[in-house]
Amino acid sequence: MNTLRTAMLLAAMTALFMGVGYLIGGSGGMVIALLIAAGTNLFSYWNADKMVLSMNRAVEVDEKNAPEYYAIVQALAKQAGLPMPKTYLIDNPQPNAFATGRNPENAAVAASTGLLERLSHEEVAAVMAHELAHVQHRDTLTMTIVATLAGAISMLGNFAFFLGGSRDNNNPFGFVGVLVAMLVAPFAAMVVQMAVSRTREYEADRRGAEICGHPLWLASALAKIARGAEQIPNEDAERNPAMAHLFIINPLHGERMDNLFSTHPSTENRIAALQEMARAMGGPAPASRRQASPPPIQPEEAPSGPWGKRPGSAPPAEPEQPKPNPWGRNPTGPRNVRSKGPWS
């Protein structure tokens, strides 16, 4: 069913692309748009993951330079029955994460340094479980192709005046068609893109909570990430807003309402759904049992930390003493992901 919905979505986006071409250049423009759409889909299928990772300046890590982070992803992938995805680190202080790749065998997950620094081990595990849920549902390919097509449609709309201004372009609607292509088509593509993302976020939240076994871990993580996204700008995402819907929380400023124009559902609604899921699963353990109940995802030989403390409805308490920056921030340059610390 998910494959059928994906095929229908891509067909709809391609039809919209062709419609824009027809409004701009008539039948000839429609054929050209079809060829462009086919080429865009083909390019996105093989290269979308590399493109997204490059835009966010992600660096691949492994068990040698980020053993704890890598171990979390490895344990979660095993629990979900997925191949081990490539694991990337984004040098960005805003806490966030995303997944990409054309299928589970060629998937990649990426977390920001801000996410690893600001969230507990349980919360990081819940976030990565959410991203693996996107991989398992094959959302990564669909959402990336939709973003690529939406960007291409917007590009055609921006150039509609120049492409449709000539009287010799066989445009049957004249200036009205050009105006529609300039204004309506990018808007329609944006609506489709946002609607797709919002629907899939709820599903990934549910499945991610199942993978990690604790919905409240993810609820706590979403609250922290949302606060961080409001306070800390993500310059790479601001330069490439078409990719914003790939992140677990919208990395752009100014999108908080759960309506047709938001890239993500409201964080409050997502947390409420996870809290309801936790109640359905039996709710948080009593205080006397929390220390004795180990979490389902436990990296081997991980340093001591908040693992084993199951959070309730409130986020886990922050450490009393601030820890040194585990990524070795260099004031004059990028962070060194190989520096020693609790995550490396």
N, C-alpha and C positions, 0 to 999 in steps of 0.2 A: 504493500500500500504506500509506503514511504517513497519507493522508487517511482510509482505511478504519479504521485503528487509532485515529485521533483520534475519528472518529464513534462507534466502539464504546466508547471510554473515556467520552465525554460521555454516551452512553446509559446506561452503567453508573452513573455518578455521579448522573444524573437519577433512575434507578430506586432508588438508595440513598436519595436525597432523598425520593422518594415513599414508600418503606418507612418512613422515620422518621415521615412524616406519618400513615401508617396506624397505626403503633404508638401515636401520641399521640392521634389523633382518629378512628380508623376510616376508613371510606370517604370521609367528608367531609373529614377531615384529609389524606387522600391527594390528593384533588382540589385542595385548597388548596395543598399542597406542590408539585403539578405546575405550578400557575399561578405559584407563587413561583420554581420552578426555571426555567421558561420566561422569566420576566421577568429573572431573574439572568443567564441565558445571553445574552439580548438586550442587556442593559446591559453585560455584560462584553465582548461582541463590539465594541461601538462606543466604550466608554469605559475599558476596562481599562488601556490604555497611559497615558492621562492620569492615572488614579487611582494607578498605581504610581509614575509620575514625581513626582506631587504628594506622595505619602507620603515620598519620599526627598528632597524639596526640590531636585529637579534643575533646572538652568538651561541653556537651549539656547545653544550656542555655534556659531560659524561660522569661516570662514577669516580673518576680521578680528580677532577677539579670542582665538582659539586656533588659529593657523594650522598648527602642527606636528601637534597632536592631530587636527585636522580632516583634514589631508593624509594621515595614516596611514589613517584610516577610509576616505577617498575612494579611495586606492590599493587597499586591500584589497577594497572593494566592487566596483571595476572588475575586479580579478583574479578575484573569485568570480562575476562576471556578474550582480550584484545592483544594483538602483537605490540611489542614495546615500541612506542612512537619515538621519533627523534625529540630530544629535549633541548629547549633553547632558553636563554636568559636575555632579557631586555634591560639595558642600562637606563632605567628611568625611575625617578623617585615616586611617581604615581603608582599606587598599588593596583594592578590589573593583570589580566591573563587572557589568552585566546588559543584556539586550536585551528589548524589548517591542514590541507592535504586532500588529494582526490579520492582516497579510500583508506580504510584502516591500515592497510599494508604500507602505505606511503604517507602516513599522518605525522604531524608535528604538533607539539604543545609548547607554549611559551609563557613564561611568567616574568614579571618585572622584578627588579631588585627591590623596589618599594614594597611589593607584595611579600617577599620573603623576610624583609626587615620588620614589617609592621604587624604581620599576622602570626598567630601561634601555629605549632605543627599541625594540630587538628584542623585548623581553618585552611591552611595551605592544602592539606589533603583533600578537604571538601571542594575547594576551588578546582584542583586538578581533576577530581572525579567529575565535576561538572563539564570540564573541557573534554574528558574522555567520553562522556555521554554524547557530546556533539559528534565525536569521531564515530562512535558506535551507531548513531542514527544517520550517519553520512550527511550531516548538516554542513560539514566543512566545505565540501565541493559546491553544494547548492548555494550557500550564502556568499561564497567568494565569486561565483559566476554571476549571481544576481547583482552583486556590487559592481562587477566589471561592466555588465550590460547597462546598469543604471548610470554609471559614469559615462559610458559611450553615448547613451541617449541624451544625457545632459549636454555632452559635447556637441552633438548634432543640433540640439536646441540652441546652444550658444552661437553656432555658426549658421543657423537657419537663415538669418537675414542676408548673409553673403552668398550662401548657396542657392537661395530661392529668389534673389532679387532680380535675376535676369528674366526677360520675357521669353527666352528661347529654351527654357529648361523643361517645358511640357508640364508645368505645374497647373493642374486643373482648378485649383482653388485660389490662385493668385496670392495677394497679400494676406488674405484671411488664413490661408493654409500655412503661410510662413509664420504668422502670429500665433496660430495654434501650436505649431511645432516649437516655437520659442518659449511659450508659457505653459501650455498644458502637458506636453509630452514629458519634460523633466519632472513636473509635479506628479504625474501618474506613475512614473518609474520610481520616484521617491516613496510614494504611498505603498507600492508593491513591496519594495525593499524593506520598509519599516514593518509592515504587517507580517512578512515572512519571519523576520528576526524575532519579533515579540512572541509569536506563537512557539517558536522553537526554543526560546529561553525557558519558558515554563516547563516544557518537556525535559530539557536538559537539567533543570533544577531537580525535578522529580527523580530522574534516573541517576543523577549524580549523588543524591542523598541515599539512594538504594545501594550504590557502589561502595560508598564510604561507611554506610550503616548508621549515620547520625545526621538527620535533617537539621538539627540545631547548630551543628558545626558550620554548615553552609549558610544558615540564617545569620549567624554571628559574623561570618566572613563578608557577606554581602553588605551588612551594615557598616563595617569598617572600610570596605573598598569604596562604598558610596561617599562616605565622609572624606576619604582621601582624594577621590576624584573631584569633589567640589573645591577642595583647598589647594590641590597641587595640579598645575596645568601639564598637559601632555602635548608638547610642541609637535612631535611627529604625527600624532593623531589629528591635530588641528590643521596640519598641512595636507592630510589625506583623509578628509571626513567621510569619504565613501566607504572606508574600511572600519568605521566606528562600531558598526553593528556586530563585528566579529568578537569584540571584547565581552567579558562577562558583565561588566558595568560600562555604560556609555562613558568613554574617556573625554568627551567634549563637555564644555560648560553650557548650562542653560537648558538642559532637557531633563525635566523632573516629572512632567505630567504623563499619566498613563492614557494617552489618547492616540489618535491615528497618526500623529506626526512625530512620535517619539521612536527612537531606535530600539528602546528596551521597555519592558513593563516597569511600572514604578517599583522601586526597591521595597516599599512598604507592602505592596501586594504580594511580591515574591516571598518576603519574610513571613507574611501571614499564611501563605499556602504551605510553607515549610513547617511552621509551627503546628498547623493543623495535621500535617503528615506525621509529625513527631507524636502528637496526641494519639493518632490512629495506631501508631506503632507501640504505644505503651507509655509515652512521655519520658521525661528525664528520670534517671535513676535517683533514688533517695540519697541524701547527703552521706549517709553512713556507708553506702555501697560504691560511691564514685571512685574512691581511691583504690578499691579492690578490683574494679572492673576495667581491664585494659582495653584500649581502643582496637578496632579490627585491623587498622593499618599501622604497623609498627616497624620502622626501618631497622635492619639488623645493625647492631653496634652503634646505634645513634647516641649522641651525647645526651646527658640528662636535660630535661626541660619539661614543658607542659604536657607531654604525652601521658595519658592515663587520667588526666583531669577532664572529665566530661562536662562541658559547659551546660548551664541551664538556659533560660530564655535570655539572660543578660550576657554580653560578651565577656570572655575571660579577663581577669584582672591583669593589668600591665605589670611587668617586673618592677620591683621597688627601685632597683639601681639600673640606670640605662646601660645597655651593653655597648661596647665599642662597635663601630661600623664594620660588619662582617665582610664588606666588599672592598674595603681599603680605598675610600673615596680620595681621589687626587684633586685638590682644589684647582689645579691648572689643566686638568685633562680628564678623560673618562675613568670610571672605576676599574680596578683590576680584579677580574672575576676569579683569579687564581690565588688571591690572598687568603690567608688562613682565617677561619672563623667558624661559627656554629653551623653555617650552611655550606662550607667548602672544605 
